[in-house]
Each structure stands twice: as C-alpha cells, then as structure tokens.
C-alpha cells in the first residue's frame, strides 16, 4: 500500500500546525458508547457566502449506521460563514469502529472530513440484581458431523474399472464365412453342405426337403421377391411370376415347372409325411441347382442409381464403424483418465490435487524455502518467502524531510496479489519531537492510507503489542480490494530513535481446515520472525 506510510507518518509526528489549516473540522460528542446508543458526529466547514456546500447523505458511514441527519446550522462571522452539520450514528455490535473520511462537495471541488474512531462497548449486566434461574435440563443435540463420502471415491474407481474390464473381455460377434457370401455363392455353399450331410442315405427326407426349399426360398427372397420365406407355395409362385414380368425377367417354362414340382413335393413331405423315392429326391437336388442358376442368369444388371445407393450404404456403414471405433477409444481414454484422477485423489487427497491442478500461490509461498534478511536503518531482520525489493515510489514530502534523516521502504508483491509484504523504516533526526504511539491518534491516518490505495469496507482492530521485549501497536482486520477480501496485519514499533513498520496482507483464507489456512500461517511465521537491531550512537547521528 503506497500511501499508507506517508499518511501514517503525518499522524505520528507532532505537526499541529497542519491541523489548523484544515478546511473541515470533524468532532464527536463522545468516543465511547454502549451498543445502540447515539453518538453525534459533527462536521464544520468554513466558506464564503458565494460557496456551494453539499454535505453527504448516506445510510451508513463505514460500519456505523446513520439514524438521524440533523439540519445544517449556519454561523456568520463578518464576511465568512461557518456551516455545522450533525449526524446521529450508532452500532449494534461491540468493537472499535471508525468513521471514514466523508466527501463534502465545495463548489466543484471535493474536500474530506477526518476519520474518527468510536468505541462501542457491551451493556454490562449486574448479576447481583439480575434474577437467577435454575439450570436448564440437558437436551439432545443432533449429530452434525459431515457425511463420510469415502465410499463415493471407491465407487468412482470401481465403476470405470468394471466398465473397462467388460469392454475388454466381452465376446464380440464375428461374421461367419457363410454370412460374408453373396446370395448366389451362398446357395452353392449351402447345397454343397447339404450333399455332405447325406440325409437321403439316412432316410431323412423331411430334413432334406426342408433345407432344400429353404435354400431356394432364401435366394428368391434376397434377389427377386422379398417375402418368399413367409409365403405359401401358391403365393410364392404367383408373386414370383408377377415380379419377374414387372422387372422384365423371363425364365423357361421347364424351370418354372420344376420349381413348382419341388415346392409342392416338399410340402407333401413336410406336412403330409409322404416319403419320395431316392431317385426323385436326387433329381430334385440337381434341378435346384439349375433353377437357381437360370434365375441368376436372367436377373437384370444393377442400375447406376442402385450402384450409387449401394456405394453410399457401404460408405455409411464404414463411417458408422469408424465412429464406433472412435467412440470406443474416447470412452476408454475417458475411463482411464477418471481412474487415474480418482486414484490420484484417493492417494494425495482432493485438496492437494486441486492445488496442483488449479494452483495455490499462498501454498507455494508457504512450502518453498524461506530466506532471512535485514532491511533499512535501524535494521529490521525478518524471514520471508522471498527477498523484499527496495522501492523508490514512496518519496518523503519536503515537510517530512526536516524530521527524517533516513527512510527505506522494501516490498514483496503488488496491490491485488495474494500476498504482499512491506517493511518501512524511519531514522529521525536529532531533536525531532515525537508523539507517543497511540492507537487513537493513528487509526485515522492508517485507514486513510488504505482508502487512498483503493481499499473499501475496512474493518480494523487495534491492540497494544509486545514482541521480544519491544512494545508497539498492532492494527489488524480485513478490507475489500478489486472484488476480493484481504486480511492484513500492521505492526508499528518506535525503537532506536526511529520508527519501524511491517505490513502483511494476504487473500482471505476460506478453508475449513486450519492447517490449510496458508495466508494465516504465512503471516504468523513472518511476524514471529521480526527482530530490530540496536544501532550505535554514530549511526543515530548520521540521520542529522
């Protein structure tokens, strides 16, 4: 925070003459109230009769609620006017609160009031006068322990693993040799298989004719008439003749007669139990070959449109098979990733995996090797995640140079980073008059510095500090900056005729596990390592 150092220093030194030059005076009727009590905030502005003064009208000043806005009181002094505006403010929770700088419009310029702290205390209860009651009986408290979701991790591991095992071990249906044949080659293949069975020699006429007619009907079904398998003999012969005429196909009368005889004889064998002689059955077998060959010969060649449709179908089937392979590969890859991620989470823990994938700057700072170094005069030795860099942005104004002989400022990180560390040291010139460290006097300048750097919604607590024999002040709390909430801790010491300031900010910890509150852990480690070296008189005199 670039403005914090200089504004704080204005409040630290005795420069009362500057206060007399302020165009706005800010007062409260009391600095300490009980919860809910009204404290009156007064703002006085000096102006001329031609000046336009507009006081702020807000529902809240910082964390303090405005319960009343009183009319403006005007006092005329010669040709000057003194405007006095009063507000009634309160707070319903105990703590130390400050009224931030308020913007007042004077003509076309803005002037600001001073920040003032208001302490809100709890209402004390006199237990001697308060009526006492019996102890209430014990009540059952519901179990609010979080649900154990460890079984879910096992389920996430086992389900993909089971799916992968199924995909790898399932039996894929493979096409047989018979299924790869074209209809005409298929009939020849099945007829040769029928001959190999020697059903006629075994007096199994019914099975023989069943297979023989199935071969005929199957071929006709695939090449000529698409309902040959489920049609009766009469229906098949009639529809076959019609279809063949429509398609311009002509078979010989001998072929047509033999086809009819074979189908009708097969019906007698299958349904009437007639047993034909072996010679007739063998002739039917030979005639079947001729019938199928004759039909095959008269089939018209496929048209160009049919060929294109067939090519499109084959291409569609190829793309479908390719897409299936890609989907299977992607599924296997996804399952592998899920298994690997689930195993990683189970072994390392969900938080560790999240930090490694998404990154956690505060954790990286906390776990890396830390360095110890000294900064400024008098030297402030401190242990930090990285070396602080000297900054030249904070130059002391000329009015402060008469008090300060040496000023150094070192910083790690920039405003808005997850972690910033600032170490500032002042060595006062001999004879500079210093005020005693007092939170009441310093809280206003400190908050003003935060506000000028862009911080809003500042919550601040102050405490007296004693660290390794050194006494100082601690200001801690939270503020909003660019949409994020930050926690901060400012330590101020007045040692060796100088002033030392250590300021640490970090992104607010949102972890439920206190061991993962890396911002807090970093801040505690930094602040606990602070040591301020003693300097010799010769060094003190160098600040003249």
C-alpha positions as CSV (number, residue, x, y, z in Angstrom):
1,X,0.0,0.0,0.0
2,X,1.9,3.0,-1.3
3,X,0.1,5.8,0.6
4,X,0.0,4.1,3.9
5,X,3.5,5.0,5.1
6,X,3.4,8.7,4.5
7,X,-0.1,9.3,5.8
8,X,0.6,7.3,8.9
9,X,3.8,9.3,9.4
10,X,1.8,12.6,9.3
11,X,-0.2,11.2,12.2
12,X,2.8,10.0,14.1
13,X,4.8,13.3,14.1
14,X,3.9,16.4,16.1
15,X,2.7,18.8,13.4
16,X,-0.2,20.5,14.9
17,X,0.2,23.5,12.7
18,X,-1.0,21.4,9.8
19,X,-4.3,20.7,11.6
20,X,-5.1,24.3,11.9
21,X,-5.0,24.7,8.1
22,X,-7.7,22.0,7.5
23,X,-10.9,23.5,5.9
24,X,-13.0,20.8,7.5
25,X,-13.2,20.0,11.3
26,X,-14.7,16.7,12.5
27,X,-15.9,16.1,16.0
28,X,-17.9,13.6,18.0
29,X,-19.7,14.3,21.3
30,X,-18.1,11.2,22.8
31,X,-15.7,8.5,21.7
32,X,-17.2,5.6,23.7
33,X,-20.9,4.4,23.7
34,X,-22.9,1.4,24.7
35,X,-24.4,-0.8,21.9
36,X,-27.3,1.0,20.2
37,X,-26.6,4.4,21.8
38,X,-26.4,7.5,19.6
39,X,-23.2,9.4,19.1
40,X,-23.4,12.7,17.3
41,X,-20.9,13.3,14.6
42,X,-20.3,17.0,13.7
43,X,-18.7,18.4,10.6
44,X,-17.8,22.1,10.4
45,X,-16.9,23.8,7.1
46,X,-15.7,27.4,6.6
47,X,-17.0,29.0,3.5
48,X,-17.9,32.3,1.9
49,X,-21.4,33.5,1.1
50,X,-20.9,32.5,-2.6
51,X,-19.7,29.0,-1.9
52,X,-22.0,26.0,-2.5
53,X,-21.5,23.3,0.2
54,X,-23.2,19.9,-0.1
55,X,-22.9,17.5,2.8
56,X,-23.1,13.7,2.3
57,X,-26.4,11.9,2.9
58,X,-25.8,8.2,3.4
59,X,-27.4,5.3,5.3
60,X,-24.1,4.1,6.7
61,X,-20.7,5.7,7.4
62,X,-18.4,2.7,7.2
63,X,-19.7,0.2,9.7
64,X,-21.7,2.8,11.6
65,X,-25.4,3.2,10.9
66,X,-26.8,6.7,10.4
67,X,-30.0,7.0,12.5
68,X,-30.5,10.8,12.2
69,X,-29.4,13.6,9.8
70,X,-29.8,16.9,11.5
71,X,-30.3,20.2,9.7
72,X,-27.3,22.4,8.8
73,X,-26.6,25.2,11.3
74,X,-25.0,28.4,9.9
75,X,-22.9,30.9,11.8
76,X,-21.9,34.2,10.2
77,X,-18.6,35.8,11.1
78,X,-18.0,39.0,9.2
79,X,-17.9,38.1,5.5
80,X,-17.4,34.4,6.3
81,X,-19.8,31.5,7.0
82,X,-19.3,28.6,9.3
83,X,-21.6,25.6,8.4
84,X,-22.1,23.0,11.0
85,X,-23.7,19.6,10.1
86,X,-24.6,16.9,12.6
87,X,-25.4,13.2,12.2
88,X,-26.7,10.7,14.7
89,X,-24.8,7.4,14.3
90,X,-24.7,4.1,16.2
91,X,-23.6,0.5,16.0
92,X,-25.4,-2.6,17.4
93,X,-22.3,-4.8,17.9
94,X,-19.4,-4.2,20.2
95,X,-15.9,-3.3,18.9
96,X,-13.9,-0.4,17.8
97,X,-15.3,1.3,14.7
98,X,-14.1,4.3,12.7
99,X,-16.0,7.0,10.8
100,X,-14.2,7.0,7.4
101,X,-13.3,10.2,5.5
102,X,-16.6,11.7,4.2
103,X,-16.6,13.5,0.9
104,X,-18.1,17.1,1.0
105,X,-18.7,19.0,-2.2
106,X,-17.5,22.6,-2.1
107,X,-18.4,24.2,-5.4
108,X,-16.9,21.9,-7.9
109,X,-14.2,20.5,-5.6
110,X,-14.3,17.7,-3.1
111,X,-13.0,18.2,0.5
112,X,-12.8,15.4,3.1
113,X,-13.5,15.1,6.8
114,X,-11.2,13.4,9.2
115,X,-11.6,9.8,10.3
116,X,-12.6,9.3,13.9
117,X,-12.8,6.2,16.0
118,X,-15.8,5.3,18.0
119,X,-15.6,2.5,20.6
120,X,-18.8,0.5,21.2
121,X,-19.0,-1.5,24.4
122,X,-21.3,-4.2,25.6
123,X,-24.0,-3.5,28.1
124,X,-22.8,-4.7,31.5
125,X,-25.3,-6.8,33.4
126,X,-25.4,-6.6,37.2
127,X,-25.7,-10.2,38.2
128,X,-26.4,-9.2,41.8
129,X,-29.7,-7.6,40.8
130,X,-30.5,-10.0,37.9
131,X,-32.9,-12.7,38.8
132,X,-31.4,-16.2,38.8
133,X,-32.9,-19.2,37.2
134,X,-32.4,-23.0,37.6
135,X,-30.1,-24.8,35.2
136,X,-31.9,-25.9,32.1
137,X,-32.1,-29.7,31.6
138,X,-29.8,-31.3,29.1
139,X,-31.1,-31.5,25.5
140,X,-30.2,-33.9,22.7
141,X,-28.0,-32.2,20.1
142,X,-28.4,-33.7,16.6
143,X,-25.3,-35.2,15.0
144,X,-23.9,-32.5,12.7
145,X,-20.8,-34.4,11.7
146,X,-20.2,-34.3,8.0
147,X,-21.2,-37.3,6.0
148,X,-18.4,-39.7,5.2
149,X,-18.1,-39.7,1.4
150,X,-15.1,-42.0,1.2
151,X,-17.3,-44.8,-0.3
152,X,-18.0,-42.5,-3.2
153,X,-14.3,-42.4,-4.2
154,X,-14.3,-46.2,-4.2
155,X,-17.4,-46.2,-6.4
156,X,-15.9,-43.8,-8.8
157,X,-12.9,-46.0,-9.1
158,X,-14.7,-49.3,-9.4
159,X,-17.4,-48.3,-11.9
160,X,-15.0,-47.2,-14.6
161,X,-12.7,-50.2,-13.9
162,X,-15.7,-52.6,-14.2
163,X,-16.7,-50.9,-17.4
164,X,-13.2,-51.2,-18.8
165,X,-13.0,-54.9,-17.9
166,X,-16.4,-55.5,-19.6
167,X,-15.3,-53.8,-22.8
168,X,-12.0,-55.7,-22.9
169,X,-13.4,-59.2,-22.1
170,X,-16.8,-59.2,-23.8
171,X,-17.2,-61.5,-26.7
172,X,-17.6,-59.7,-30.0
173,X,-19.8,-61.2,-32.6
174,X,-17.8,-62.1,-35.6
175,X,-19.3,-62.8,-39.0
176,X,-19.1,-66.4,-40.1
177,X,-17.8,-67.3,-43.6
178,X,-21.3,-68.1,-44.7
179,X,-22.5,-64.5,-43.7
180,X,-19.9,-62.9,-45.9
181,X,-21.0,-64.6,-49.1
182,X,-23.2,-63.1,-51.8
183,X,-26.6,-64.7,-52.3
184,X,-25.6,-66.9,-55.4
185,X,-22.4,-68.1,-53.8
186,X,-24.3,-68.7,-50.6
187,X,-26.7,-71.1,-52.3
188,X,-23.9,-73.1,-53.8
189,X,-22.2,-73.2,-50.4
190,X,-25.4,-74.4,-48.7
191,X,-26.1,-77.0,-51.4
192,X,-22.6,-78.5,-51.0
193,X,-23.1,-78.7,-47.2
194,X,-26.5,-80.4,-47.9
195,X,-24.7,-83.0,-50.0
196,X,-22.1,-83.6,-47.3
197,X,-24.8,-84.5,-44.8
198,X,-26.1,-87.5,-46.9
199,X,-29.6,-87.1,-45.5
200,X,-31.2,-89.2,-48.3
201,X,-28.9,-92.2,-47.5
202,X,-30.1,-91.9,-43.9
203,X,-33.8,-91.8,-44.9
204,X,-34.2,-88.3,-43.5
205,X,-36.3,-87.0,-46.4
206,X,-38.2,-84.3,-44.3
207,X,-34.9,-82.7,-43.2
208,X,-33.6,-82.9,-46.8
209,X,-36.6,-81.1,-48.4
210,X,-36.8,-78.6,-45.6
211,X,-33.2,-77.5,-46.2
212,X,-33.6,-77.7,-50.0
213,X,-36.6,-75.4,-50.1
214,X,-35.1,-73.0,-47.6
215,X,-32.1,-72.5,-50.0
216,X,-34.5,-71.8,-52.9
217,X,-36.7,-69.5,-50.9
218,X,-33.8,-67.6,-49.3
219,X,-32.3,-66.9,-52.7
220,X,-35.6,-65.8,-54.2
221,X,-36.2,-63.6,-51.1
222,X,-32.9,-61.8,-51.4
223,X,-32.8,-61.3,-55.2
224,X,-36.4,-61.3,-56.6
225,X,-39.3,-61.4,-54.1
226,X,-38.8,-60.1,-50.6
227,X,-41.5,-62.2,-48.9
228,X,-40.5,-65.6,-50.2
229,X,-39.6,-67.1,-46.8
230,X,-43.0,-66.5,-45.2
231,X,-45.2,-67.1,-48.3
232,X,-47.0,-70.3,-49.0
233,X,-46.1,-72.2,-52.2
234,X,-49.1,-70.9,-54.1
235,X,-48.4,-67.3,-53.0
236,X,-44.7,-67.6,-53.8
237,X,-45.3,-68.9,-57.3
238,X,-47.9,-66.3,-58.1
239,X,-46.0,-63.3,-56.8
240,X,-42.7,-64.6,-58.4
241,X,-44.4,-64.6,-61.8
242,X,-45.8,-61.1,-61.3
243,X,-42.5,-59.6,-60.1
244,X,-40.5,-61.2,-62.9
245,X,-42.8,-59.8,-65.5
246,X,-42.6,-56.3,-63.9
247,X,-38.8,-56.5,-63.9
248,X,-38.6,-57.9,-67.4
249,X,-37.3,-61.3,-66.3
250,X,-38.1,-64.5,-68.2
251,X,-37.3,-68.0,-67.2
252,X,-38.0,-71.1,-69.2
253,X,-41.2,-73.0,-68.7
254,X,-39.1,-76.0,-67.7
255,X,-37.5,-74.1,-64.9
256,X,-40.9,-72.8,-63.7
257,X,-42.4,-76.3,-63.8
258,X,-39.5,-77.8,-61.9
259,X,-39.7,-75.1,-59.3
260,X,-43.4,-75.7,-58.7
261,X,-42.9,-79.5,-58.5
262,X,-40.1,-79.2,-56.0
263,X,-42.0,-76.8,-53.7
264,X,-45.2,-78.9,-53.9
265,X,-43.4,-82.2,-53.3
266,X,-41.6,-80.6,-50.3
267,X,-44.9,-79.5,-48.8
268,X,-46.2,-83.2,-49.1
269,X,-43.0,-84.4,-47.4
270,X,-43.0,-81.9,-44.6
271,X,-46.7,-81.7,-43.9
272,X,-48.3,-85.0,-45.2
273,X,-45.5,-87.3,-44.3
274,X,-45.1,-88.6,-47.9
275,X,-41.8,-90.3,-48.5
276,X,-40.5,-89.9,-52.1
277,X,-38.2,-92.4,-53.6
278,X,-34.4,-91.7,-53.6
279,X,-34.2,-91.2,-57.4
280,X,-36.8,-88.4,-57.4
281,X,-35.2,-86.7,-54.4
282,X,-31.8,-86.7,-56.1
283,X,-33.3,-85.3,-59.3
284,X,-34.9,-82.5,-57.2
285,X,-31.4,-81.8,-55.8
286,X,-29.9,-81.4,-59.3
287,X,-32.9,-79.4,-60.6
288,X,-32.5,-77.0,-57.7
289,X,-29.0,-76.1,-59.0
290,X,-30.4,-75.5,-62.4
291,X,-33.4,-73.4,-61.1
292,X,-31.1,-71.1,-59.1
293,X,-28.6,-70.8,-62.0
294,X,-31.4,-69.9,-64.5
295,X,-32.9,-67.3,-62.2
296,X,-29.4,-65.9,-61.6
297,X,-28.8,-65.6,-65.3
298,X,-32.0,-63.6,-66.1
299,X,-31.5,-61.1,-63.2
300,X,-31.1,-57.6,-64.7
301,X,-27.8,-55.9,-64.0
302,X,-28.0,-53.2,-61.2
303,X,-28.7,-49.7,-62.4
304,X,-26.3,-46.8,-61.9
305,X,-28.7,-45.5,-59.2
306,X,-28.7,-48.8,-57.4
307,X,-24.9,-49.0,-57.6
308,X,-24.6,-45.5,-56.1
309,X,-27.1,-46.3,-53.3
310,X,-25.1,-49.4,-52.6
311,X,-21.9,-47.4,-52.5
312,X,-23.5,-44.8,-50.2
313,X,-24.7,-47.6,-48.0
314,X,-21.2,-49.2,-47.8
315,X,-19.7,-45.8,-47.1
316,X,-22.3,-45.1,-44.4
317,X,-21.5,-48.4,-42.8
318,X,-17.8,-47.7,-42.9
319,X,-18.3,-44.3,-41.3
320,X,-20.5,-45.9,-38.7
321,X,-17.9,-48.5,-37.9
322,X,-15.2,-45.8,-37.8
323,X,-17.3,-43.6,-35.5
324,X,-17.9,-46.6,-33.2
325,X,-14.2,-47.2,-33.0
326,X,-13.5,-43.5,-32.2
327,X,-16.3,-43.5,-29.5
328,X,-14.8,-46.7,-28.0
329,X,-11.3,-45.2,-28.0
330,X,-12.6,-42.0,-26.5
331,X,-14.6,-43.9,-23.9
332,X,-11.6,-46.0,-22.9
333,X,-9.4,-42.8,-22.7
334,X,-12.0,-41.1,-20.5
335,X,-12.3,-44.1,-18.3
336,X,-8.5,-44.2,-18.0
337,X,-8.4,-40.5,-17.1
338,X,-11.2,-41.0,-14.5
339,X,-9.4,-43.9,-12.9
340,X,-6.1,-42.1,-12.9
341,X,-7.7,-38.9,-11.4
342,X,-9.7,-40.9,-8.9
343,X,-6.6,-42.8,-7.8
344,X,-4.6,-39.6,-7.6
345,X,-7.3,-38.0,-5.4
346,X,-7.5,-41.1,-3.2
347,X,-3.8,-41.2,-2.7
348,X,-3.0,-37.5,-2.5
349,X,-6.3,-36.1,-1.2
350,X,-8.8,-33.8,-3.0
351,X,-7.3,-30.6,-1.7
352,X,-3.8,-31.5,-2.8
353,X,-4.9,-32.4,-6.3
354,X,-7.0,-29.2,-6.6
355,X,-3.9,-27.1,-5.6
356,X,-1.7,-28.8,-8.1
357,X,-4.2,-28.5,-11.0
358,X,-5.6,-25.1,-10.3
359,X,-2.6,-23.7,-8.4
360,X,-2.4,-22.1,-5.0
361,X,0.0,-19.2,-4.7
362,X,-0.2,-19.0,-0.9
363,X,0.6,-22.7,-0.5
364,X,3.6,-22.3,-2.9
365,X,4.9,-19.5,-0.8
366,X,4.4,-21.4,2.4
367,X,6.1,-24.6,1.2
368,X,9.1,-23.1,-0.6
369,X,12.4,-22.4,1.1
370,X,12.3,-19.1,3.1
371,X,15.0,-16.5,3.3
372,X,16.1,-14.3,6.2
373,X,17.4,-10.8,5.6
374,X,17.7,-7.3,7.1
375,X,16.2,-4.2,5.8
376,X,16.6,-0.4,6.5
377,X,18.1,1.6,9.4
378,X,17.7,0.6,12.1
379,X,17.8,-2.8,10.5
380,X,14.6,-5.0,10.7
381,X,15.6,-8.7,10.3
382,X,12.7,-10.7,9.0
383,X,12.1,-14.2,7.4
384,X,10.0,-14.1,4.2
385,X,9.2,-16.5,1.3
386,X,11.3,-14.3,-1.0
387,X,13.7,-11.3,-0.8
388,X,11.9,-7.9,-0.5
389,X,12.9,-5.4,-3.1
390,X,13.6,-1.7,-2.4
391,X,11.0,0.6,-3.9
392,X,11.6,4.2,-4.9
393,X,7.9,5.1,-5.3
394,X,7.5,6.4,-1.8
395,X,9.5,9.6,-1.5
396,X,9.1,11.7,1.6
397,X,7.5,15.1,1.1
398,X,9.6,18.1,1.9
399,X,7.7,18.9,5.1
400,X,8.7,15.5,6.4
401,X,12.4,15.7,5.5
402,X,13.1,18.1,8.4
403,X,12.2,15.3,10.8
404,X,13.6,12.2,9.0
405,X,17.2,11.6,8.3
406,X,16.9,8.2,6.6
407,X,13.9,6.5,5.1
408,X,13.8,3.0,3.5
409,X,10.9,1.0,2.0
410,X,11.0,-2.6,0.9
411,X,8.2,-4.7,-0.7
412,X,7.3,-8.1,-1.9
413,X,4.3,-8.3,-4.3
414,X,1.9,-5.7,-5.7
415,X,-1.5,-4.4,-4.7
416,X,-4.0,-7.2,-5.6
417,X,-1.5,-10.1,-5.3
418,X,-2.4,-13.0,-3.0
419,X,0.4,-11.9,-0.6
420,X,2.2,-8.6,-0.1
421,X,4.8,-7.7,2.5
422,X,6.1,-4.2,3.2
423,X,8.9,-3.2,5.6
424,X,9.4,0.5,6.1
425,X,12.0,2.1,8.4
426,X,12.5,5.8,9.5
427,X,15.5,7.2,11.3
428,X,14.6,10.5,12.9
429,X,16.9,13.5,13.0
430,X,18.2,14.5,16.4
431,X,15.8,16.8,18.2
432,X,12.7,15.7,16.3
433,X,9.7,15.8,18.6
434,X,7.8,12.5,18.6
435,X,4.3,11.7,19.8
436,X,3.8,8.6,21.9
437,X,2.4,5.6,20.0
438,X,-1.3,5.8,20.5
439,X,-3.9,3.9,18.5
440,X,-6.5,6.7,19.0
441,X,-4.2,9.1,17.1
442,X,-3.0,6.7,14.4
443,X,-6.0,4.7,13.4
444,X,-7.4,7.5,11.3
445,X,-4.2,8.1,9.2
446,X,-3.7,4.3,8.7
447,X,-7.3,3.8,7.4
448,X,-6.9,6.9,5.2
449,X,-3.8,5.3,3.6
450,X,-5.7,2.1,2.9
451,X,-8.6,4.1,1.4
452,X,-6.4,6.1,-0.9
453,X,-4.9,2.8,-2.2
454,X,-8.4,1.6,-3.2
455,X,-9.4,-0.4,-0.1
456,X,-13.0,-0.4,0.9
457,X,-15.2,-1.9,3.7
458,X,-12.2,-1.6,6.1
459,X,-12.6,-3.4,9.4
460,X,-9.9,-2.6,11.9
461,X,-9.0,-3.7,15.4
462,X,-6.1,-2.2,17.4
463,X,-4.1,-3.8,20.1
464,X,-1.0,-3.0,22.2
465,X,1.9,-5.2,21.1
466,X,4.8,-6.6,22.9
467,X,7.2,-8.7,20.8
468,X,10.6,-9.9,22.0
469,X,10.9,-7.1,24.5
470,X,9.8,-4.4,22.1
471,X,6.5,-2.5,22.6
472,X,4.4,-1.2,19.8
473,X,0.9,-1.2,18.2
474,X,-0.9,-3.8,16.1
475,X,-3.7,-2.9,13.6
476,X,-5.4,-5.9,12.0
477,X,-8.6,-6.7,10.2
478,X,-10.0,-7.1,6.6
479,X,-10.7,-4.9,3.6
480,X,-12.1,-5.3,0.1
481,X,-9.9,-4.6,-2.9
482,X,-11.0,-5.1,-6.5
483,X,-13.7,-7.6,-5.6
484,X,-11.6,-9.8,-3.2
485,X,-11.4,-9.8,0.5
486,X,-8.0,-9.4,2.1
487,X,-6.7,-9.9,5.7
488,X,-4.0,-7.6,7.0
489,X,-1.7,-7.1,9.9
490,X,0.3,-3.9,10.6
491,X,2.9,-3.8,13.3
492,X,4.5,-0.5,14.3
493,X,7.5,-0.1,16.6
494,X,9.3,3.0,17.9
495,X,12.8,1.7,18.5
496,X,16.3,3.3,18.3
497,X,15.1,6.9,17.6
498,X,13.2,5.6,14.7
499,X,10.0,4.0,13.6
500,X,9.6,0.5,12.0
501,X,6.5,-0.6,10.2
502,X,5.8,-4.2,9.0
503,X,2.7,-4.6,6.9
504,X,1.4,-8.0,5.7
505,X,-1.7,-8.6,3.5
506,X,-3.0,-11.8,2.1
507,X,-6.1,-13.1,0.4
508,X,-8.7,-14.2,2.9
509,X,-8.5,-17.9,3.9
510,X,-11.7,-19.8,3.0
511,X,-10.5,-23.2,4.1
512,X,-12.4,-25.2,6.8
513,X,-9.1,-27.0,7.7
514,X,-7.0,-24.7,9.9
515,X,-3.9,-26.4,8.6
516,X,-4.7,-25.2,5.1
517,X,-5.1,-21.5,6.1
518,X,-1.9,-20.7,4.3
519,X,-2.4,-17.0,4.5
520,X,-2.7,-17.0,8.3
521,X,0.2,-19.5,8.6
522,X,2.5,-17.3,6.4
523,X,1.6,-14.1,8.3
524,X,2.2,-15.7,11.7
525,X,5.6,-17.0,10.6
526,X,6.6,-13.7,9.2
527,X,5.6,-11.6,12.2
528,X,7.1,-14.1,14.7
529,X,10.5,-13.7,13.0
530,X,10.8,-9.9,13.4
531,X,13.9,-8.6,15.1
532,X,15.0,-5.0,15.2
533,X,18.8,-4.5,15.6
534,X,20.2,-2.0,18.1
535,X,22.2,0.8,16.4
536,X,25.2,2.7,17.8
537,X,25.1,6.4,18.5
538,X,27.3,7.2,15.5
539,X,24.6,5.7,13.3
540,X,22.0,7.6,15.0
541,X,23.8,10.9,14.4
542,X,24.1,10.1,10.7
543,X,20.5,11.0,10.4
544,X,21.1,14.6,11.1
